[in-house]
Amino acid sequence: MKNSIVIAGFLAVGMSAITLAGCASNKQEQAALQAQAKVTRAQAEQAALAKAPGGRIKEAELDNDEGKLIWWFDIAMPGSKDITEIDVDAVTGGVISVSTAIPEP
Protein backbone atom coordinates (compact mmCIF):
# COMPACT_ATOMS: atom_id res chain seq x y z
CA MET A 1 0.00 0.00 0.00
CA LYS A 2 2.77 2.44 0.94
CA ASN A 3 4.57 1.66 -2.32
CA SER A 4 1.45 2.56 -4.31
CA ILE A 5 1.17 5.90 -2.51
CA VAL A 6 4.86 6.67 -3.05
CA ILE A 7 4.64 5.74 -6.74
CA ALA A 8 1.51 7.86 -7.18
CA GLY A 9 3.32 10.77 -5.52
CA PHE A 10 6.30 10.45 -7.86
CA LEU A 11 3.98 10.29 -10.87
CA ALA A 12 2.15 13.43 -9.73
CA VAL A 13 5.44 15.32 -9.28
CA GLY A 14 6.67 14.12 -12.67
CA MET A 15 3.49 15.20 -14.45
CA SER A 16 3.63 18.60 -12.73
CA ALA A 17 7.22 19.08 -13.90
CA ILE A 18 6.26 18.18 -17.47
CA THR A 19 3.31 20.60 -17.37
CA LEU A 20 5.49 23.43 -16.02
CA ALA A 21 8.14 22.76 -18.67
CA GLY A 22 5.46 22.90 -21.35
CA CYS A 23 4.17 26.23 -20.01
CA ALA A 24 7.67 27.70 -19.93
CA SER A 25 8.32 26.45 -23.45
CA ASN A 26 5.04 27.98 -24.69
CA LYS A 27 5.90 31.33 -23.05
CA GLN A 28 9.31 31.29 -24.72
CA GLU A 29 7.73 30.41 -28.05
CA GLN A 30 5.19 33.23 -27.70
CA ALA A 31 7.95 35.70 -26.79
CA ALA A 32 9.94 34.68 -29.86
CA LEU A 33 6.88 35.06 -32.11
CA GLN A 34 6.03 38.47 -30.61
CA ALA A 35 9.57 39.63 -31.32
CA GLN A 36 8.92 38.85 -35.02
CA ALA A 37 5.47 40.50 -35.14
CA LYS A 38 5.23 44.02 -36.54
CA VAL A 39 1.65 44.37 -35.25
CA THR A 40 1.00 44.38 -31.51
CA ARG A 41 -1.79 42.37 -29.94
CA ALA A 42 -3.68 45.61 -29.21
CA GLN A 43 -3.46 46.69 -32.86
CA ALA A 44 -4.57 43.24 -34.05
CA GLU A 45 -7.47 43.29 -31.56
CA GLN A 46 -8.65 46.62 -32.99
CA ALA A 47 -8.61 45.18 -36.51
CA ALA A 48 -10.47 42.04 -35.40
CA LEU A 49 -13.10 43.90 -33.38
CA ALA A 50 -13.73 46.23 -36.34
CA LYS A 51 -14.96 43.10 -38.16
CA ALA A 52 -17.06 41.97 -35.16
CA PRO A 53 -18.60 45.14 -33.70
CA GLY A 54 -19.88 44.66 -30.16
CA GLY A 55 -17.93 41.43 -29.78
CA ARG A 56 -15.79 40.43 -26.81
CA ILE A 57 -12.48 38.61 -27.22
CA LYS A 58 -12.61 35.25 -25.46
CA GLU A 59 -9.28 33.88 -26.63
CA ALA A 60 -6.26 35.12 -28.57
CA GLU A 61 -2.97 33.67 -29.73
CA LEU A 62 -0.04 34.54 -31.92
CA ASP A 63 0.85 31.61 -34.14
CA ASN A 64 3.11 30.69 -37.04
CA ASP A 65 0.75 29.13 -39.56
CA GLU A 66 2.68 27.55 -42.42
CA GLY A 67 5.35 30.26 -42.27
CA LYS A 68 2.88 33.14 -41.87
CA LEU A 69 2.70 34.97 -38.54
CA ILE A 70 -0.93 35.34 -37.50
CA TRP A 71 -2.86 36.72 -34.56
CA TRP A 72 -6.05 34.68 -34.19
CA PHE A 73 -9.01 35.66 -32.08
CA ASP A 74 -12.13 33.91 -30.85
CA ILE A 75 -14.81 36.56 -30.34
CA ALA A 76 -18.12 36.10 -28.54
CA MET A 77 -20.97 38.05 -30.08
CA PRO A 78 -23.83 39.39 -27.96
CA GLY A 79 -27.05 37.42 -28.31
CA SER A 80 -25.31 34.46 -29.96
CA LYS A 81 -23.65 31.26 -28.78
CA ASP A 82 -21.55 31.16 -31.95
CA ILE A 83 -17.91 32.25 -31.92
CA THR A 84 -16.52 34.55 -34.59
CA GLU A 85 -12.99 33.49 -35.49
CA ILE A 86 -10.83 36.23 -36.96
CA ASP A 87 -7.24 35.92 -38.21
CA VAL A 88 -5.07 39.03 -38.49
CA ASP A 89 -1.71 39.15 -40.28
CA ALA A 90 0.88 39.95 -37.58
CA VAL A 91 3.14 41.69 -40.11
CA THR A 92 0.70 43.86 -42.08
CA GLY A 93 -2.25 44.12 -39.67
CA GLY A 94 -4.69 43.10 -42.39
CA VAL A 95 -7.59 40.80 -41.62
CA ILE A 96 -6.97 37.46 -43.33
CA SER A 97 -10.20 35.65 -42.56
CA VAL A 98 -13.49 35.88 -40.70
CA SER A 99 -15.51 32.76 -39.93
CA THR A 100 -18.17 31.56 -37.54
CA ALA A 101 -17.80 28.48 -35.39
CA ILE A 102 -20.56 26.78 -33.48
CA PRO A 103 -19.24 25.86 -30.02
CA GLU A 104 -19.34 22.22 -29.05
CA PRO A 105 -21.79 21.34 -26.25
Phi and psi in radians as a Rosetta constraint file:
Dihedral C 1 N 2 CA 2 C 2 CIRCULARHARMONIC -1.091 0.35
Dihedral N 2 CA 2 C 2 N 3 CIRCULARHARMONIC -0.656 0.35
Dihedral C 2 N 3 CA 3 C 3 CIRCULARHARMONIC -1.087 0.35
Dihedral N 3 CA 3 C 3 N 4 CIRCULARHARMONIC -0.686 0.35
Dihedral C 3 N 4 CA 4 C 4 CIRCULARHARMONIC -1.113 0.35
Dihedral N 4 CA 4 C 4 N 5 CIRCULARHARMONIC -0.710 0.35
Dihedral C 4 N 5 CA 5 C 5 CIRCULARHARMONIC -1.175 0.35
Dihedral N 5 CA 5 C 5 N 6 CIRCULARHARMONIC -0.737 0.35
Dihedral C 5 N 6 CA 6 C 6 CIRCULARHARMONIC -1.125 0.35
Dihedral N 6 CA 6 C 6 N 7 CIRCULARHARMONIC -0.776 0.35
Dihedral C 6 N 7 CA 7 C 7 CIRCULARHARMONIC -1.102 0.35
Dihedral N 7 CA 7 C 7 N 8 CIRCULARHARMONIC -0.765 0.35
Dihedral C 7 N 8 CA 8 C 8 CIRCULARHARMONIC -1.059 0.35
Dihedral N 8 CA 8 C 8 N 9 CIRCULARHARMONIC -0.685 0.35
Dihedral C 8 N 9 CA 9 C 9 CIRCULARHARMONIC -1.117 0.35
Dihedral N 9 CA 9 C 9 N 10 CIRCULARHARMONIC -0.771 0.35
Dihedral C 9 N 10 CA 10 C 10 CIRCULARHARMONIC -1.099 0.35
Dihedral N 10 CA 10 C 10 N 11 CIRCULARHARMONIC -0.696 0.35
Dihedral C 10 N 11 CA 11 C 11 CIRCULARHARMONIC -1.105 0.35
Dihedral N 11 CA 11 C 11 N 12 CIRCULARHARMONIC -0.735 0.35
Dihedral C 11 N 12 CA 12 C 12 CIRCULARHARMONIC -1.113 0.35
Dihedral N 12 CA 12 C 12 N 13 CIRCULARHARMONIC -0.747 0.35
Dihedral C 12 N 13 CA 13 C 13 CIRCULARHARMONIC -1.130 0.35
Dihedral N 13 CA 13 C 13 N 14 CIRCULARHARMONIC -0.737 0.35
Dihedral C 13 N 14 CA 14 C 14 CIRCULARHARMONIC -1.094 0.35
Dihedral N 14 CA 14 C 14 N 15 CIRCULARHARMONIC -0.775 0.35
Dihedral C 14 N 15 CA 15 C 15 CIRCULARHARMONIC -1.137 0.35
Dihedral N 15 CA 15 C 15 N 16 CIRCULARHARMONIC -0.662 0.35
Dihedral C 15 N 16 CA 16 C 16 CIRCULARHARMONIC -1.109 0.35
Dihedral N 16 CA 16 C 16 N 17 CIRCULARHARMONIC -0.724 0.35
Dihedral C 16 N 17 CA 17 C 17 CIRCULARHARMONIC -1.120 0.35
Dihedral N 17 CA 17 C 17 N 18 CIRCULARHARMONIC -0.714 0.35
Dihedral C 17 N 18 CA 18 C 18 CIRCULARHARMONIC -1.131 0.35
Dihedral N 18 CA 18 C 18 N 19 CIRCULARHARMONIC -0.747 0.35
Dihedral C 18 N 19 CA 19 C 19 CIRCULARHARMONIC -1.092 0.35
Dihedral N 19 CA 19 C 19 N 20 CIRCULARHARMONIC -0.794 0.35
Dihedral C 19 N 20 CA 20 C 20 CIRCULARHARMONIC -1.112 0.35
Dihedral N 20 CA 20 C 20 N 21 CIRCULARHARMONIC -0.684 0.35
Dihedral C 20 N 21 CA 21 C 21 CIRCULARHARMONIC -1.120 0.35
Dihedral N 21 CA 21 C 21 N 22 CIRCULARHARMONIC -0.706 0.35
Dihedral C 21 N 22 CA 22 C 22 CIRCULARHARMONIC -1.103 0.35
Dihedral N 22 CA 22 C 22 N 23 CIRCULARHARMONIC -0.717 0.35
Dihedral C 22 N 23 CA 23 C 23 CIRCULARHARMONIC -1.125 0.35
Dihedral N 23 CA 23 C 23 N 24 CIRCULARHARMONIC -0.763 0.35
Dihedral C 23 N 24 CA 24 C 24 CIRCULARHARMONIC -1.120 0.35
Dihedral N 24 CA 24 C 24 N 25 CIRCULARHARMONIC -0.720 0.35
Dihedral C 24 N 25 CA 25 C 25 CIRCULARHARMONIC -1.098 0.35
Dihedral N 25 CA 25 C 25 N 26 CIRCULARHARMONIC -0.741 0.35
Dihedral C 25 N 26 CA 26 C 26 CIRCULARHARMONIC -1.128 0.35
Dihedral N 26 CA 26 C 26 N 27 CIRCULARHARMONIC -0.694 0.35
Dihedral C 26 N 27 CA 27 C 27 CIRCULARHARMONIC -1.120 0.35
Dihedral N 27 CA 27 C 27 N 28 CIRCULARHARMONIC -0.711 0.35
Dihedral C 27 N 28 CA 28 C 28 CIRCULARHARMONIC -1.142 0.35
Dihedral N 28 CA 28 C 28 N 29 CIRCULARHARMONIC -0.726 0.35
Dihedral C 28 N 29 CA 29 C 29 CIRCULARHARMONIC -1.101 0.35
Dihedral N 29 CA 29 C 29 N 30 CIRCULARHARMONIC -0.785 0.35
Dihedral C 29 N 30 CA 30 C 30 CIRCULARHARMONIC -1.098 0.35
Dihedral N 30 CA 30 C 30 N 31 CIRCULARHARMONIC -0.714 0.35
Dihedral C 30 N 31 CA 31 C 31 CIRCULARHARMONIC -1.095 0.35
Dihedral N 31 CA 31 C 31 N 32 CIRCULARHARMONIC -0.711 0.35
Dihedral C 31 N 32 CA 32 C 32 CIRCULARHARMONIC -1.151 0.35
Dihedral N 32 CA 32 C 32 N 33 CIRCULARHARMONIC -0.714 0.35
Dihedral C 32 N 33 CA 33 C 33 CIRCULARHARMONIC -1.164 0.35
Dihedral N 33 CA 33 C 33 N 34 CIRCULARHARMONIC -0.723 0.35
Dihedral C 33 N 34 CA 34 C 34 CIRCULARHARMONIC -1.125 0.35
Dihedral N 34 CA 34 C 34 N 35 CIRCULARHARMONIC -0.541 0.35
Dihedral C 34 N 35 CA 35 C 35 CIRCULARHARMONIC -1.161 0.35
Dihedral N 35 CA 35 C 35 N 36 CIRCULARHARMONIC -0.473 0.35
Dihedral C 35 N 36 CA 36 C 36 CIRCULARHARMONIC -1.503 0.35
Dihedral N 36 CA 36 C 36 N 37 CIRCULARHARMONIC -0.407 0.35
Dihedral C 36 N 37 CA 37 C 37 CIRCULARHARMONIC -1.255 0.35
Dihedral N 37 CA 37 C 37 N 38 CIRCULARHARMONIC 2.415 0.35
Dihedral C 37 N 38 CA 38 C 38 CIRCULARHARMONIC -1.627 0.35
Dihedral N 38 CA 38 C 38 N 39 CIRCULARHARMONIC -0.322 0.35
Dihedral C 38 N 39 CA 39 C 39 CIRCULARHARMONIC -1.913 0.35
Dihedral N 39 CA 39 C 39 N 40 CIRCULARHARMONIC 2.228 0.35
Dihedral C 39 N 40 CA 40 C 40 CIRCULARHARMONIC -1.298 0.35
Dihedral N 40 CA 40 C 40 N 41 CIRCULARHARMONIC 2.890 0.35
Dihedral C 40 N 41 CA 41 C 41 CIRCULARHARMONIC -1.048 0.35
Dihedral N 41 CA 41 C 41 N 42 CIRCULARHARMONIC -0.746 0.35
Dihedral C 41 N 42 CA 42 C 42 CIRCULARHARMONIC -1.059 0.35
Dihedral N 42 CA 42 C 42 N 43 CIRCULARHARMONIC -0.723 0.35
Dihedral C 42 N 43 CA 43 C 43 CIRCULARHARMONIC -1.156 0.35
Dihedral N 43 CA 43 C 43 N 44 CIRCULARHARMONIC -0.722 0.35
Dihedral C 43 N 44 CA 44 C 44 CIRCULARHARMONIC -1.162 0.35
Dihedral N 44 CA 44 C 44 N 45 CIRCULARHARMONIC -0.667 0.35
Dihedral C 44 N 45 CA 45 C 45 CIRCULARHARMONIC -1.054 0.35
Dihedral N 45 CA 45 C 45 N 46 CIRCULARHARMONIC -0.756 0.35
Dihedral C 45 N 46 CA 46 C 46 CIRCULARHARMONIC -1.036 0.35
Dihedral N 46 CA 46 C 46 N 47 CIRCULARHARMONIC -0.770 0.35
Dihedral C 46 N 47 CA 47 C 47 CIRCULARHARMONIC -1.118 0.35
Dihedral N 47 CA 47 C 47 N 48 CIRCULARHARMONIC -0.727 0.35
Dihedral C 47 N 48 CA 48 C 48 CIRCULARHARMONIC -1.185 0.35
Dihedral N 48 CA 48 C 48 N 49 CIRCULARHARMONIC -0.796 0.35
Dihedral C 48 N 49 CA 49 C 49 CIRCULARHARMONIC -1.198 0.35
Dihedral N 49 CA 49 C 49 N 50 CIRCULARHARMONIC -0.395 0.35
Dihedral C 49 N 50 CA 50 C 50 CIRCULARHARMONIC -1.158 0.35
Dihedral N 50 CA 50 C 50 N 51 CIRCULARHARMONIC -0.482 0.35
Dihedral C 50 N 51 CA 51 C 51 CIRCULARHARMONIC -1.550 0.35
Dihedral N 51 CA 51 C 51 N 52 CIRCULARHARMONIC -0.189 0.35
Dihedral C 51 N 52 CA 52 C 52 CIRCULARHARMONIC -2.381 0.35
Dihedral N 52 CA 52 C 52 N 53 CIRCULARHARMONIC 1.154 0.35
Dihedral C 52 N 53 CA 53 C 53 CIRCULARHARMONIC -0.989 0.35
Dihedral N 53 CA 53 C 53 N 54 CIRCULARHARMONIC 2.344 0.35
Dihedral C 53 N 54 CA 54 C 54 CIRCULARHARMONIC 1.473 0.35
Dihedral N 54 CA 54 C 54 N 55 CIRCULARHARMONIC -0.077 0.35
Dihedral C 54 N 55 CA 55 C 55 CIRCULARHARMONIC -1.344 0.35
Dihedral N 55 CA 55 C 55 N 56 CIRCULARHARMONIC 2.874 0.35
Dihedral C 55 N 56 CA 56 C 56 CIRCULARHARMONIC -2.245 0.35
Dihedral N 56 CA 56 C 56 N 57 CIRCULARHARMONIC 2.227 0.35
Dihedral C 56 N 57 CA 57 C 57 CIRCULARHARMONIC -1.236 0.35
Dihedral N 57 CA 57 C 57 N 58 CIRCULARHARMONIC 2.145 0.35
Dihedral C 57 N 58 CA 58 C 58 CIRCULARHARMONIC -1.693 0.35
Dihedral N 58 CA 58 C 58 N 59 CIRCULARHARMONIC -0.567 0.35
Dihedral C 58 N 59 CA 59 C 59 CIRCULARHARMONIC -2.678 0.35
Dihedral N 59 CA 59 C 59 N 60 CIRCULARHARMONIC 2.549 0.35
Dihedral C 59 N 60 CA 60 C 60 CIRCULARHARMONIC -2.578 0.35
Dihedral N 60 CA 60 C 60 N 61 CIRCULARHARMONIC 2.591 0.35
Dihedral C 60 N 61 CA 61 C 61 CIRCULARHARMONIC -2.743 0.35
Dihedral N 61 CA 61 C 61 N 62 CIRCULARHARMONIC 2.544 0.35
Dihedral C 61 N 62 CA 62 C 62 CIRCULARHARMONIC -1.709 0.35
Dihedral N 62 CA 62 C 62 N 63 CIRCULARHARMONIC 2.251 0.35
Dihedral C 62 N 63 CA 63 C 63 CIRCULARHARMONIC -2.468 0.35
Dihedral N 63 CA 63 C 63 N 64 CIRCULARHARMONIC 2.636 0.35
Dihedral C 63 N 64 CA 64 C 64 CIRCULARHARMONIC -1.709 0.35
Dihedral N 64 CA 64 C 64 N 65 CIRCULARHARMONIC 1.849 0.35
Dihedral C 64 N 65 CA 65 C 65 CIRCULARHARMONIC -1.860 0.35
Dihedral N 65 CA 65 C 65 N 66 CIRCULARHARMONIC 1.778 0.35
Dihedral C 65 N 66 CA 66 C 66 CIRCULARHARMONIC 0.921 0.35
Dihedral N 66 CA 66 C 66 N 67 CIRCULARHARMONIC 0.784 0.35
Dihedral C 66 N 67 CA 67 C 67 CIRCULARHARMONIC 1.505 0.35
Dihedral N 67 CA 67 C 67 N 68 CIRCULARHARMONIC -0.027 0.35
Dihedral C 67 N 68 CA 68 C 68 CIRCULARHARMONIC -1.945 0.35
Dihedral N 68 CA 68 C 68 N 69 CIRCULARHARMONIC 2.217 0.35
Dihedral C 68 N 69 CA 69 C 69 CIRCULARHARMONIC -1.422 0.35
Dihedral N 69 CA 69 C 69 N 70 CIRCULARHARMONIC 2.123 0.35
Dihedral C 69 N 70 CA 70 C 70 CIRCULARHARMONIC -2.341 0.35
Dihedral N 70 CA 70 C 70 N 71 CIRCULARHARMONIC 2.356 0.35
Dihedral C 70 N 71 CA 71 C 71 CIRCULARHARMONIC -1.573 0.35
Dihedral N 71 CA 71 C 71 N 72 CIRCULARHARMONIC 2.230 0.35
Dihedral C 71 N 72 CA 72 C 72 CIRCULARHARMONIC -2.086 0.35
Dihedral N 72 CA 72 C 72 N 73 CIRCULARHARMONIC 2.514 0.35
Dihedral C 72 N 73 CA 73 C 73 CIRCULARHARMONIC -2.276 0.35
Dihedral N 73 CA 73 C 73 N 74 CIRCULARHARMONIC 2.433 0.35
Dihedral C 73 N 74 CA 74 C 74 CIRCULARHARMONIC -1.837 0.35
Dihedral N 74 CA 74 C 74 N 75 CIRCULARHARMONIC 2.136 0.35
Dihedral C 74 N 75 CA 75 C 75 CIRCULARHARMONIC -2.123 0.35
Dihedral N 75 CA 75 C 75 N 76 CIRCULARHARMONIC 2.217 0.35
Dihedral C 75 N 76 CA 76 C 76 CIRCULARHARMONIC -1.515 0.35
Dihedral N 76 CA 76 C 76 N 77 CIRCULARHARMONIC 2.331 0.35
Dihedral C 76 N 77 CA 77 C 77 CIRCULARHARMONIC -1.830 0.35
Dihedral N 77 CA 77 C 77 N 78 CIRCULARHARMONIC 2.424 0.35
Dihedral C 77 N 78 CA 78 C 78 CIRCULARHARMONIC -1.072 0.35
Dihedral N 78 CA 78 C 78 N 79 CIRCULARHARMONIC 2.420 0.35
Dihedral C 78 N 79 CA 79 C 79 CIRCULARHARMONIC 1.346 0.35
Dihedral N 79 CA 79 C 79 N 80 CIRCULARHARMONIC 0.171 0.35
Dihedral C 79 N 80 CA 80 C 80 CIRCULARHARMONIC -2.442 0.35
Dihedral N 80 CA 80 C 80 N 81 CIRCULARHARMONIC 2.542 0.35
Dihedral C 80 N 81 CA 81 C 81 CIRCULARHARMONIC -1.567 0.35
Dihedral N 81 CA 81 C 81 N 82 CIRCULARHARMONIC -0.212 0.35
Dihedral C 81 N 82 CA 82 C 82 CIRCULARHARMONIC -1.212 0.35
Dihedral N 82 CA 82 C 82 N 83 CIRCULARHARMONIC 2.731 0.35
Dihedral C 82 N 83 CA 83 C 83 CIRCULARHARMONIC -1.966 0.35
Dihedral N 83 CA 83 C 83 N 84 CIRCULARHARMONIC 2.286 0.35
Dihedral C 83 N 84 CA 84 C 84 CIRCULARHARMONIC -1.605 0.35
Dihedral N 84 CA 84 C 84 N 85 CIRCULARHARMONIC 2.139 0.35
Dihedral C 84 N 85 CA 85 C 85 CIRCULARHARMONIC -1.792 0.35
Dihedral N 85 CA 85 C 85 N 86 CIRCULARHARMONIC 2.148 0.35
Dihedral C 85 N 86 CA 86 C 86 CIRCULARHARMONIC -2.221 0.35
Dihedral N 86 CA 86 C 86 N 87 CIRCULARHARMONIC 2.265 0.35
Dihedral C 86 N 87 CA 87 C 87 CIRCULARHARMONIC -1.864 0.35
Dihedral N 87 CA 87 C 87 N 88 CIRCULARHARMONIC 2.326 0.35
Dihedral C 87 N 88 CA 88 C 88 CIRCULARHARMONIC -2.155 0.35
Dihedral N 88 CA 88 C 88 N 89 CIRCULARHARMONIC 2.292 0.35
Dihedral C 88 N 89 CA 89 C 89 CIRCULARHARMONIC -1.129 0.35
Dihedral N 89 CA 89 C 89 N 90 CIRCULARHARMONIC 2.144 0.35
Dihedral C 89 N 90 CA 90 C 90 CIRCULARHARMONIC -1.384 0.35
Dihedral N 90 CA 90 C 90 N 91 CIRCULARHARMONIC -0.041 0.35
Dihedral C 90 N 91 CA 91 C 91 CIRCULARHARMONIC -1.810 0.35
Dihedral N 91 CA 91 C 91 N 92 CIRCULARHARMONIC -0.762 0.35
Dihedral C 91 N 92 CA 92 C 92 CIRCULARHARMONIC -1.740 0.35
Dihedral N 92 CA 92 C 92 N 93 CIRCULARHARMONIC -0.415 0.35
Dihedral C 92 N 93 CA 93 C 93 CIRCULARHARMONIC 1.485 0.35
Dihedral N 93 CA 93 C 93 N 94 CIRCULARHARMONIC 0.037 0.35
Dihedral C 93 N 94 CA 94 C 94 CIRCULARHARMONIC -1.388 0.35
Dihedral N 94 CA 94 C 94 N 95 CIRCULARHARMONIC 2.542 0.35
Dihedral C 94 N 95 CA 95 C 95 CIRCULARHARMONIC -1.318 0.35
Dihedral N 95 CA 95 C 95 N 96 CIRCULARHARMONIC 2.206 0.35
Dihedral C 95 N 96 CA 96 C 96 CIRCULARHARMONIC -1.580 0.35
Dihedral N 96 CA 96 C 96 N 97 CIRCULARHARMONIC -0.765 0.35
Dihedral C 96 N 97 CA 97 C 97 CIRCULARHARMONIC -2.703 0.35
Dihedral N 97 CA 97 C 97 N 98 CIRCULARHARMONIC 2.676 0.35
Dihedral C 97 N 98 CA 98 C 98 CIRCULARHARMONIC -2.332 0.35
Dihedral N 98 CA 98 C 98 N 99 CIRCULARHARMONIC 2.182 0.35
Dihedral C 98 N 99 CA 99 C 99 CIRCULARHARMONIC -2.513 0.35
Dihedral N 99 CA 99 C 99 N 100 CIRCULARHARMONIC 2.871 0.35
Dihedral C 99 N 100 CA 100 C 100 CIRCULARHARMONIC -2.009 0.35
Dihedral N 100 CA 100 C 100 N 101 CIRCULARHARMONIC 2.335 0.35
Dihedral C 100 N 101 CA 101 C 101 CIRCULARHARMONIC -2.081 0.35
Dihedral N 101 CA 101 C 101 N 102 CIRCULARHARMONIC 2.432 0.35
Dihedral C 101 N 102 CA 102 C 102 CIRCULARHARMONIC -1.628 0.35
Dihedral N 102 CA 102 C 102 N 103 CIRCULARHARMONIC 2.100 0.35
Dihedral C 102 N 103 CA 103 C 103 CIRCULARHARMONIC -1.117 0.35
Dihedral N 103 CA 103 C 103 N 104 CIRCULARHARMONIC 2.555 0.35
Dihedral C 103 N 104 CA 104 C 104 CIRCULARHARMONIC -1.305 0.35
Dihedral N 104 CA 104 C 104 N 105 CIRCULARHARMONIC 2.528 0.35
